[in-house]
Every structure is written in C-alpha cells, then in structure tokens.
Amino acid sequence: MAVDDPKTVDVVSVDRATSEVILDVTDHLDWSDQAVHHLVVYKTKAAKTALPLPAPDTRRKR
C-alpha cells in the first residue's frame, strides 16, 4: 500500500484527544526526475481515497 496504489488508504489513525481521523499516504517514489508525474500520482490517490464525510453535528450538546 503506497502512493501508487490509489484504491487503498495507507494508514488510518485517530487522535484520541480531538477524535480527528488522520489519513496518511506513504511515499516511496523518487522525486528527482519526474516531479510532475509524482504530483499526478498524488492527485489520483487523493481523488480515489477521498471519503464522503457527514456534515458536522451543530446541535448543542446538553
């Protein structure tokens, strides 16, 4: 699972203090010669792994 596998999320973690979900992308590709291609790979990964997020709950908690 890496940046060049657009169908998977590499690492999912949760910040226990804030309950935020963090999605990480691992990257093993060489940036030295094909930076533009590398950015296309990142864009593809981001588009394929984006998760639909529900609207935040704005109701006041009592």
N, C-alpha and C positions, 0 to 999 in steps of 0.2 A: 504494500500500500504506500503510494507516494504521489507526488505532484503529477506524475504522468499517468495515473490511474484515476480518471475522472468520475468513476462510478462509486468511489468509496470515500468516506471521511477517515482521515488518518488517525487522529486522536480526538476523543471527546472527553472533556473534564468539566467538573462543576466546582465553582468557588463556593465553599460552604458558608462563608461569611455573607455573600451577597446573593447566592443562588443563581449567579450568572453561569450560563453554559458557554464553554470555550471550545471552538473547533480549531484544531491545528493542522497545518499542512507540512508534511516533511518533504525536503528537497535535496535530492542527490545529483541533480543535473549540473553540468558545467556552464557557468555564465560567461566564460571568456570569449567564445566565438559566435554564439547565436542568441544574444540577449533578446532580440525581438521575438524569436521563436519561443524562447523561455517565457516571455510575458504572455504570449498566446496560450501556452500550456496552462499557466496560472489562471487566466481568464476562463478557459474551458472548465478547469477544475472548480472554480468558484461558481460558475453557472450550473454545473451538473450536481453539485453537492449542496446548493442553497436549499434550506429547509423552509417551508412556509411557517411563519410564526404567527401565533394568535395575537390579536390586539391586546395591549396591556389592560389589566383589570383596574379601572379608575374609580371603582366604588370604594367608599371609605370603609375601612375595617373597624369594627367596634369590639 
